[in-house]
Amino acid sequence: MAQKKKSSASKSPKANGTAAPSVNITSYMHEERVFHPSKDFSKGAHIQSMAEYRKMYNESIKSPEKFWAKQAKNELVWLKPWKKVLQWKEPVAKWFVGGQLNVSANCLDKWLDTPTANKAAIIWEGEPAGDNKPGEERVITYKQLHRDVCRFANVLKRNGLKKGDRAIIYLPMVPEAAVAMLACARIGAVHSVVFGGFSAQSVADRIFDCQAKMVITSDGGFRRGMIVQLKKNVDDALKLKDAEGQSLTKTIERVIVLKRAGNEVEIEEGRDVWWHRELHHVDANCPAEKMDSESNLFILYTSGSTGKPKGILHTTAGYLLTAKMTSKYVFDLRPTDVYWCTADVGWVTGHSYVVYGPLANGATSLMYEGAPNFPEPDRFWRIVDKYGVTVLYTAPTAIRAFMKWGVEWTKKHDLTSLRLLGTVGEPINPEAWMWYREVIGGSKCPIVDTWWQTETGGIMITPIPGATPTKPGTATLPFFGILPEVVDDNGRPVPKGSGGKLVIRKPWPGMLRGLWGDPQRYKEVYWSEVKGSYFTGDGCRQDKDGYFWIVGRIDDVLNVAGHRIGTAEVESALVSNHNVAEAAVVGRPDELKGQALVAFVTLKTGVIASPELREQLRAHVGKEIGPVAKPDDIRFAEGLPKTRSGKIMRRLLKQVAAGTEIKGDTTTLEDFNVLSRLGSSDD
Ligand code: PRX
């Protein structure tokens, strides 16, 4: 790791992070710099000191039900009060049992008779034209958003979507994505947003898994000046069949198509309708459905260690409370903020911190449609400057890319409006943290490194910006009500400084309620590894101050540019290609992406390895899962190294992937015969 610079830290640095042997780039334990929030920042913050944080945290742990009851009463608008705060029968939690509310009403109607009604709820910046012209822009007030959501909710009803039905949302980063989510929530339908970068196959698999009745999509979306053919992908998805020749998508009755990119699309009479045409038939009167606290709000698919993505299920009251409270306290939201979370709505960060969290707080949430380096690498800074963004929440992989592109791009713009910075998605290496602080934050903005997961619904371990002293590379301390612990294989807490598995000891309101249609897998994956605790799948250490340092995944899930990718998923995509006999996918440390995907592939007899075949296989994975899962490197092998019991020796492959740079003829076959004899009984 590069040498660290001395900086304005309160304790003098003797930081010499070294390359970690295991999961990620840096061994953070040597990091000794500490940054305290400035007096100025703390003075105006929701939580102004560690004493205040500790008091509230202790209350939340000592009397959780009392604590959450108070928060739920203060933060949410209820249509009917709950009878019981928590009903816990491991592994099933029910929060605010007997209560009724509506998420869309909490995000929109709540503000109608207040000054917030005419405030910007969403500021949207479209992808710019190729000649670096500014993008299209739209500002939607709370009142307008309420109207748009009510009208679209009526469109959903008109098209047969009912309470409890599932709808797939497959849209680009346009305000209509938020409208569609909120409209589903308004009528009590369950949405499942599929990231626009996923393939037709992924869309079909998700439709099949949740038996969706409707797809909400657009003709296309813009990405780096190109049109992503979303409707075409949906058409393809709706034709896909399983191995027995059965349609995967026969539950789909309607496809609603937003006109966005203007590309030509096929419209199937009786199945497909245009969003804008449908609006002619509805009015803006759509009372929010009374929903039980535990009604399903959304399903979001994420990678696990087996080949099949998991449908993470979130429900109404607990999720909303978590999204709202974490947004308020972690981003320290204030009425004047222009808050920008750069995540796509296709990921959980987009759900909790572009849509539900900020809107439930009456904040202004900025949405950007395009890529950070299109048409030029200053795209983000241009937007920060243009709108006076005050809070920026992005991913370490993006920060590392900005570092690489250089400060000439950041210097072109005035970034002084920023007052708080956040990161999420993977461990941030201290160099990137320092660069973020100094170059983007002008050394004045606190950084909140937030650890959480699709499963947790909201932020779990994080600094509280007006209170927590931060250290580069750690997500620091737990949020209210969260009781994390680092344990050994027997579930016993490990001493400070030792590595172990990160578990959460108590249920929390935003936790997943299960895996869609698979209670057994839910129990096995999360509640069987460590008795009585939720198992996160992450490795972690606590330092002497109790700060949590996440070191990365310990299961077969990789974190590539902040995206969770199951190696088994990529492997099964590879072997579904007729040329492939066997495949093993492992991670390799990558300067920009955190981890890169390396696939070792053995071909069927008679198939010849070639650069063309490599490209063909990459494209095949892109088609099966989506471009995010394309292996960075495919290496052909005559056979894979295996233990005597037949297990692929992954640790060995990881070393090979990390150690050898491929030069020259990239089709060279790996010969694992020698290696496997050396590697004895690794798995
Ligand atoms: O390994 C952790 C990593 O991302 C995983 C969760 O991925 P996903 O469900 O896609 O959600 C990403 C956005 C919440 C975690 O198990 N991760 C997330 N945030 C951090 C992190 N690792 C280290 N530090 C973080 N701040």
Residues whose N, C-alpha, C, O or C-beta is under 5 A from the ligand:
A	BS01	PRX	T349 T423 V424 G425 E426 P427 D449 T450 W451 W452 Q453 T454 E455 A475 T536 D538 I550 G552 R553 G562 R564
